[in-house]
Amino acid sequence: MRNVPAPSVTICSFRLGGGDGVSVEATKWAWAFGELGWRVRTLAG
């Protein structure tokens, strides 16, 4: 069996962490990918 690294995903947006719809959905996606074992990064700016 090979040691395969976990897949990773980066969620990008202008702004994250607020109460707006995009931030809320990004949080949901980050949680879902994390539950699947993915490494999640966020990028805002």
C-alpha distance matrix in Angstrom:
0.0 3.8 6.7 8.9 12.4 14.4 16.9 20.4 23.9 27.3 30.3 33.5 37.1 40.5 40.6 38.3 39.0 42.3 43.5 43.7 41.8 39.3 38.3 38.0 35.8 33.6 33.1 32.1 29.6 28.1 27.9 26.2 23.5 23.0 22.6 19.8 17.9 19.2 20.8 24.5 27.2 30.8 33.3 37.0 40.0
3.8 0.0 3.8 5.8 9.4 12.0 14.3 17.7 21.2 24.6 27.8 30.7 34.4 37.7 38.0 35.8 36.8 40.2 41.6 41.7 40.0 37.3 36.2 36.3 34.1 31.6 31.4 30.7 27.9 26.3 26.5 25.1 22.0 21.6 21.8 19.0 16.7 17.3 18.5 22.1 24.5 28.2 30.4 34.2 37.0
6.7 3.8 0.0 3.8 6.5 9.4 12.3 15.3 19.0 22.1 25.4 28.3 32.0 35.2 35.3 33.0 33.8 37.3 38.9 39.2 37.7 35.0 33.7 33.8 31.9 29.3 28.8 28.5 25.8 23.8 24.1 23.0 19.9 19.0 19.7 17.2 14.4 14.9 15.6 19.3 21.6 25.3 27.6 31.4 34.2
8.9 5.8 3.8 0.0 3.8 6.5 8.7 11.9 15.6 18.8 22.0 25.0 28.7 32.0 32.2 30.1 31.2 34.6 36.2 36.2 34.5 31.7 30.7 30.9 28.8 26.1 26.0 25.6 22.7 21.0 21.5 20.3 17.0 16.6 17.5 14.8 12.2 12.0 12.9 16.5 18.8 22.4 24.6 28.4 31.3
12.4 9.4 6.5 3.8 0.0 3.8 6.4 8.9 12.6 15.6 18.9 21.8 25.5 28.6 28.8 26.7 27.7 31.2 32.9 33.1 31.7 28.8 27.5 28.0 26.1 23.2 23.0 23.0 20.2 18.0 18.9 18.2 14.7 14.0 15.6 13.3 10.2 9.4 9.5 13.1 15.2 18.9 21.1 24.9 27.8
14.4 12.0 9.4 6.5 3.8 0.0 3.8 6.4 10.0 13.3 16.2 19.4 22.9 26.3 26.2 23.9 24.8 28.2 29.7 29.8 28.3 25.6 24.3 24.5 22.6 19.9 19.5 19.3 16.6 14.5 15.2 14.4 10.9 10.4 12.0 9.7 6.7 5.7 6.6 10.1 12.8 16.4 19.1 22.7 25.9
16.9 14.3 12.3 8.7 6.4 3.8 0.0 3.8 7.0 10.5 13.5 16.6 20.2 23.7 24.0 22.0 23.3 26.5 28.0 27.7 26.0 23.1 22.2 22.7 20.4 17.6 18.0 17.8 14.5 13.0 14.4 13.2 9.5 10.2 12.2 9.6 7.8 5.1 6.3 8.9 11.3 14.6 16.9 20.6 23.6
20.4 17.7 15.3 11.9 8.9 6.4 3.8 0.0 3.8 7.0 10.1 13.2 16.8 20.1 20.4 18.5 20.0 23.3 25.0 24.7 23.3 20.2 19.2 20.0 18.0 14.9 15.4 15.8 12.6 10.7 12.9 12.4 8.7 9.4 12.3 10.6 8.9 5.2 4.5 5.8 7.7 10.9 13.2 16.8 19.9
23.9 21.2 19.0 15.6 12.6 10.0 7.0 3.8 0.0 3.8 6.6 9.7 13.2 16.7 17.2 15.5 17.4 20.4 22.1 21.4 19.9 16.7 16.0 17.1 14.9 11.7 12.9 13.5 10.1 8.7 11.7 11.3 8.0 9.7 12.8 11.5 10.8 7.1 6.4 5.2 6.3 8.5 10.6 13.9 17.1
27.3 24.6 22.1 18.8 15.6 13.3 10.5 7.0 3.8 0.0 3.8 6.2 9.9 13.2 13.8 12.4 14.8 17.8 19.8 19.1 18.0 14.5 13.7 15.6 13.8 10.3 11.9 13.4 10.4 8.9 12.4 13.0 10.3 11.6 15.1 14.5 13.8 10.2 8.5 5.9 4.6 5.4 6.8 10.2 13.3
30.3 27.8 25.4 22.0 18.9 16.2 13.5 10.1 6.6 3.8 0.0 3.8 6.8 10.4 10.8 9.4 12.0 14.6 16.4 15.4 14.3 10.8 10.2 12.2 10.4 6.9 9.2 11.0 8.4 7.6 11.4 12.2 10.5 12.2 15.3 15.4 15.4 12.2 10.9 7.5 6.3 4.8 6.1 8.4 11.7
33.5 30.7 28.3 25.0 21.8 19.4 16.6 13.2 9.7 6.2 3.8 0.0 3.8 7.1 8.5 8.4 11.8 14.0 16.1 14.6 14.0 10.3 10.2 13.1 11.8 8.6 11.4 13.6 11.5 11.0 14.7 15.7 14.3 15.9 19.1 19.2 19.2 15.8 14.3 10.9 8.6 6.0 4.7 5.8 8.5
37.1 34.4 32.0 28.7 25.5 22.9 20.2 16.8 13.2 9.9 6.8 3.8 0.0 3.8 5.4 6.4 10.2 11.5 13.6 11.7 11.6 8.0 8.2 11.7 11.0 8.6 11.5 14.0 12.7 12.7 16.1 17.4 16.7 18.2 21.2 21.8 22.0 18.9 17.5 13.8 11.6 8.2 6.5 5.1 7.1
40.5 37.7 35.2 32.0 28.6 26.3 23.7 20.1 16.7 13.2 10.4 7.1 3.8 0.0 3.8 7.0 10.5 11.2 13.6 11.7 12.5 9.5 9.7 13.4 13.5 11.6 14.1 16.9 16.1 16.0 19.2 20.8 20.3 21.6 24.6 25.3 25.5 22.4 20.6 17.0 14.3 10.7 8.2 5.1 5.1
40.6 38.0 35.3 32.2 28.8 26.2 24.0 20.4 17.2 13.8 10.8 8.5 5.4 3.8 0.0 3.8 7.0 7.6 10.5 9.3 10.9 8.4 7.3 11.1 12.2 10.3 12.0 15.2 15.2 14.7 17.6 19.7 19.6 20.4 23.3 24.6 24.7 22.0 20.1 16.4 13.8 10.0 8.5 5.2 6.2
38.3 35.8 33.0 30.1 26.7 23.9 22.0 18.5 15.5 12.4 9.4 8.4 6.4 7.0 3.8 0.0 3.8 5.8 8.7 8.6 9.9 7.5 4.9 8.4 9.9 7.7 8.6 12.0 12.4 11.6 14.1 16.6 16.7 17.1 19.9 21.6 21.7 19.3 17.6 13.8 11.7 8.1 8.1 6.2 8.7
39.0 36.8 33.8 31.2 27.7 24.8 23.3 20.0 17.4 14.8 12.0 11.8 10.2 10.5 7.0 3.8 0.0 3.8 6.9 8.4 10.3 9.1 5.6 7.7 10.4 8.8 8.1 11.7 13.1 11.9 13.5 16.5 17.2 17.0 19.5 21.7 21.9 20.0 18.3 14.7 13.1 10.0 10.9 9.4 11.8
42.3 40.2 37.3 34.6 31.2 28.2 26.5 23.3 20.4 17.8 14.6 14.0 11.5 11.2 7.6 5.8 3.8 0.0 3.8 5.6 8.6 8.6 5.8 7.6 10.8 10.4 10.1 13.1 15.0 14.6 15.9 18.7 19.9 20.0 22.1 24.4 24.9 23.2 21.8 18.1 16.7 13.4 13.8 11.6 13.3
43.5 41.6 38.9 36.2 32.9 29.7 28.0 25.0 22.1 19.8 16.4 16.1 13.6 13.6 10.5 8.7 6.9 3.8 0.0 3.8 6.6 8.3 6.4 6.4 9.9 10.9 10.4 12.6 15.1 15.4 16.2 18.6 20.4 20.8 22.3 24.8 25.8 24.4 23.5 19.9 19.0 16.0 16.7 14.8 16.5
43.7 41.7 39.2 36.2 33.1 29.8 27.7 24.7 21.4 19.1 15.4 14.6 11.7 11.7 9.3 8.6 8.4 5.6 3.8 0.0 3.8 5.6 5.6 6.3 8.8 10.1 11.0 12.7 14.6 15.6 17.0 18.8 20.4 21.4 23.1 25.0 26.3 24.5 23.8 20.1 19.1 15.9 16.1 14.0 15.5
41.8 40.0 37.7 34.5 31.7 28.3 26.0 23.3 19.9 18.0 14.3 14.0 11.6 12.5 10.9 9.9 10.3 8.6 6.6 3.8 0.0 3.8 5.5 5.1 6.1 8.5 9.9 10.7 12.3 14.2 15.5 16.6 18.4 20.0 21.3 22.9 24.7 22.9 22.7 19.2 18.7 15.8 16.4 14.9 16.8
39.3 37.3 35.0 31.7 28.8 25.6 23.1 20.2 16.7 14.5 10.8 10.3 8.0 9.5 8.4 7.5 9.1 8.6 8.3 5.6 3.8 0.0 3.8 5.5 5.2 6.0 8.6 9.9 10.5 12.1 14.2 15.3 16.4 18.1 20.0 21.2 22.6 20.4 20.0 16.4 15.6 12.6 13.0 11.7 13.8
38.3 36.2 33.7 30.7 27.5 24.3 22.2 19.2 16.0 13.7 10.2 10.2 8.2 9.7 7.3 4.9 5.6 5.8 6.4 5.6 5.5 3.8 0.0 3.8 5.5 5.0 6.2 8.7 9.9 10.4 12.3 14.3 15.3 16.3 18.4 20.1 21.1 19.1 18.3 14.6 13.7 10.7 11.6 10.4 13.0
38.0 36.3 33.8 30.9 28.0 24.5 22.7 20.0 17.1 15.6 12.2 13.1 11.7 13.4 11.1 8.4 7.7 7.6 6.4 6.3 5.1 5.5 3.8 0.0 3.8 5.5 5.2 6.4 8.9 10.0 10.8 12.6 14.6 15.5 16.8 18.9 20.4 19.0 18.8 15.4 15.4 13.0 14.6 13.9 16.7
35.8 34.1 31.9 28.8 26.1 22.6 20.4 18.0 14.9 13.8 10.4 11.8 11.0 13.5 12.2 9.9 10.4 10.8 9.9 8.8 6.1 5.2 5.5 3.8 0.0 3.8 5.3 5.0 6.2 8.6 9.8 10.6 12.4 14.1 15.4 16.8 18.7 17.1 17.4 14.1 14.6 12.6 14.3 14.2 17.2
33.6 31.6 29.3 26.1 23.2 19.9 17.6 14.9 11.7 10.3 6.9 8.6 8.6 11.6 10.3 7.7 8.8 10.4 10.9 10.1 8.5 6.0 5.0 5.5 3.8 0.0 3.8 5.4 5.1 6.1 8.5 9.8 10.5 12.1 14.2 15.5 16.6 14.6 14.3 10.8 10.8 8.8 10.7 11.2 14.5
33.1 31.4 28.8 26.0 23.0 19.5 18.0 15.4 12.9 11.9 9.2 11.4 11.5 14.1 12.0 8.6 8.1 10.1 10.4 11.0 9.9 8.6 6.2 5.2 5.3 3.8 0.0 3.8 5.5 5.1 6.2 8.6 10.0 10.5 12.3 14.4 15.5 14.1 13.7 10.5 11.0 9.5 12.2 12.9 16.3
32.1 30.7 28.5 25.6 23.0 19.3 17.8 15.8 13.5 13.4 11.0 13.6 14.0 16.9 15.2 12.0 11.7 13.1 12.6 12.7 10.7 9.9 8.7 6.4 5.0 5.4 3.8 0.0 3.8 5.5 5.2 6.2 8.7 9.9 10.7 12.6 14.5 13.7 14.3 11.7 13.2 12.4 15.2 16.1 19.6
29.6 27.9 25.8 22.7 20.2 16.6 14.5 12.6 10.1 10.4 8.4 11.5 12.7 16.1 15.2 12.4 13.1 15.0 15.1 14.6 12.3 10.5 9.9 8.9 6.2 5.1 5.5 3.8 0.0 3.8 5.4 5.0 6.1 8.4 9.8 10.7 12.6 11.0 11.9 9.3 11.1 10.7 13.6 15.1 18.6
28.1 26.3 23.8 21.0 18.0 14.5 13.0 10.7 8.7 8.9 7.6 11.0 12.7 16.0 14.7 11.6 11.9 14.6 15.4 15.6 14.2 12.1 10.4 10.0 8.6 6.1 5.1 5.5 3.8 0.0 3.8 5.5 5.3 6.1 8.6 10.0 10.7 9.0 9.0 6.2 8.1 8.3 11.8 13.8 17.5
27.9 26.5 24.1 21.5 18.9 15.2 14.4 12.9 11.7 12.4 11.4 14.7 16.1 19.2 17.6 14.1 13.5 15.9 16.2 17.0 15.5 14.2 12.3 10.8 9.8 8.5 6.2 5.2 5.4 3.8 0.0 3.8 5.6 5.1 6.2 8.8 10.0 9.7 10.4 8.6 11.1 11.7 15.2 17.1 20.8
26.2 25.1 23.0 20.3 18.2 14.4 13.2 12.4 11.3 13.0 12.2 15.7 17.4 20.8 19.7 16.6 16.5 18.7 18.6 18.8 16.6 15.3 14.3 12.6 10.6 9.8 8.6 6.2 5.0 5.5 3.8 0.0 3.8 5.4 5.1 6.5 8.9 8.9 10.9 9.8 12.8 13.7 17.1 19.2 22.8
23.5 22.0 19.9 17.0 14.7 10.9 9.5 8.7 8.0 10.3 10.5 14.3 16.7 20.3 19.6 16.7 17.2 19.9 20.4 20.4 18.4 16.4 15.3 14.6 12.4 10.5 10.0 8.7 6.1 5.3 5.6 3.8 0.0 3.8 5.4 5.1 6.5 5.3 7.5 6.9 10.3 12.0 15.4 18.0 21.7
23.0 21.6 19.0 16.6 14.0 10.4 10.2 9.4 9.7 11.6 12.2 15.9 18.2 21.6 20.4 17.1 17.0 20.0 20.8 21.4 20.0 18.1 16.3 15.5 14.1 12.1 10.5 9.9 8.4 6.1 5.1 5.4 3.8 0.0 3.8 5.3 5.1 5.1 6.4 6.5 10.1 12.2 15.9 18.7 22.4
22.6 21.8 19.7 17.5 15.6 12.0 12.2 12.3 12.8 15.1 15.3 19.1 21.2 24.6 23.3 19.9 19.5 22.1 22.3 23.1 21.3 20.0 18.4 16.8 15.4 14.2 12.3 10.7 9.8 8.6 6.2 5.1 5.4 3.8 0.0 3.8 5.4 7.4 9.7 10.3 13.9 15.8 19.5 22.1 25.8
19.8 19.0 17.2 14.8 13.3 9.7 9.6 10.6 11.5 14.5 15.4 19.2 21.8 25.3 24.6 21.6 21.7 24.4 24.8 25.0 22.9 21.2 20.1 18.9 16.8 15.5 14.4 12.6 10.7 10.0 8.8 6.5 5.1 5.3 3.8 0.0 3.8 5.7 9.2 10.5 14.2 16.6 20.0 22.9 26.5
17.9 16.7 14.4 12.2 10.2 6.7 7.8 8.9 10.8 13.8 15.4 19.2 22.0 25.5 24.7 21.7 21.9 24.9 25.8 26.3 24.7 22.6 21.1 20.4 18.7 16.6 15.5 14.5 12.6 10.7 10.0 8.9 6.5 5.1 5.4 3.8 0.0 3.8 6.7 9.1 12.8 15.8 19.2 22.4 26.0
19.2 17.3 14.9 12.0 9.4 5.7 5.1 5.2 7.1 10.2 12.2 15.8 18.9 22.4 22.0 19.3 20.0 23.2 24.4 24.5 22.9 20.4 19.1 19.0 17.1 14.6 14.1 13.7 11.0 9.0 9.7 8.9 5.3 5.1 7.4 5.7 3.8 0.0 3.8 6.1 9.7 12.7 15.9 19.3 22.8
20.8 18.5 15.6 12.9 9.5 6.6 6.3 4.5 6.4 8.5 10.9 14.3 17.5 20.6 20.1 17.6 18.3 21.8 23.5 23.8 22.7 20.0 18.3 18.8 17.4 14.3 13.7 14.3 11.9 9.0 10.4 10.9 7.5 6.4 9.7 9.2 6.7 3.8 0.0 3.8 6.8 10.3 13.4 16.9 20.3
24.5 22.1 19.3 16.5 13.1 10.1 8.9 5.8 5.2 5.9 7.5 10.9 13.8 17.0 16.4 13.8 14.7 18.1 19.9 20.1 19.2 16.4 14.6 15.4 14.1 10.8 10.5 11.7 9.3 6.2 8.6 9.8 6.9 6.5 10.3 10.5 9.1 6.1 3.8 0.0 3.8 6.8 10.1 13.4 16.9
27.2 24.5 21.6 18.8 15.2 12.8 11.3 7.7 6.3 4.6 6.3 8.6 11.6 14.3 13.8 11.7 13.1 16.7 19.0 19.1 18.7 15.6 13.7 15.4 14.6 10.8 11.0 13.2 11.1 8.1 11.1 12.8 10.3 10.1 13.9 14.2 12.8 9.7 6.8 3.8 0.0 3.8 6.7 10.2 13.5
30.8 28.2 25.3 22.4 18.9 16.4 14.6 10.9 8.5 5.4 4.8 6.0 8.2 10.7 10.0 8.1 10.0 13.4 16.0 15.9 15.8 12.6 10.7 13.0 12.6 8.8 9.5 12.4 10.7 8.3 11.7 13.7 12.0 12.2 15.8 16.6 15.8 12.7 10.3 6.8 3.8 0.0 3.8 6.7 10.3
33.3 30.4 27.6 24.6 21.1 19.1 16.9 13.2 10.6 6.8 6.1 4.7 6.5 8.2 8.5 8.1 10.9 13.8 16.7 16.1 16.4 13.0 11.6 14.6 14.3 10.7 12.2 15.2 13.6 11.8 15.2 17.1 15.4 15.9 19.5 20.0 19.2 15.9 13.4 10.1 6.7 3.8 0.0 3.8 6.9
37.0 34.2 31.4 28.4 24.9 22.7 20.6 16.8 13.9 10.2 8.4 5.8 5.1 5.1 5.2 6.2 9.4 11.6 14.8 14.0 14.9 11.7 10.4 13.9 14.2 11.2 12.9 16.1 15.1 13.8 17.1 19.2 18.0 18.7 22.1 22.9 22.4 19.3 16.9 13.4 10.2 6.7 3.8 0.0 3.7
40.0 37.0 34.2 31.3 27.8 25.9 23.6 19.9 17.1 13.3 11.7 8.5 7.1 5.1 6.2 8.7 11.8 13.3 16.5 15.5 16.8 13.8 13.0 16.7 17.2 14.5 16.3 19.6 18.6 17.5 20.8 22.8 21.7 22.4 25.8 26.5 26.0 22.8 20.3 16.9 13.5 10.3 6.9 3.7 0.0
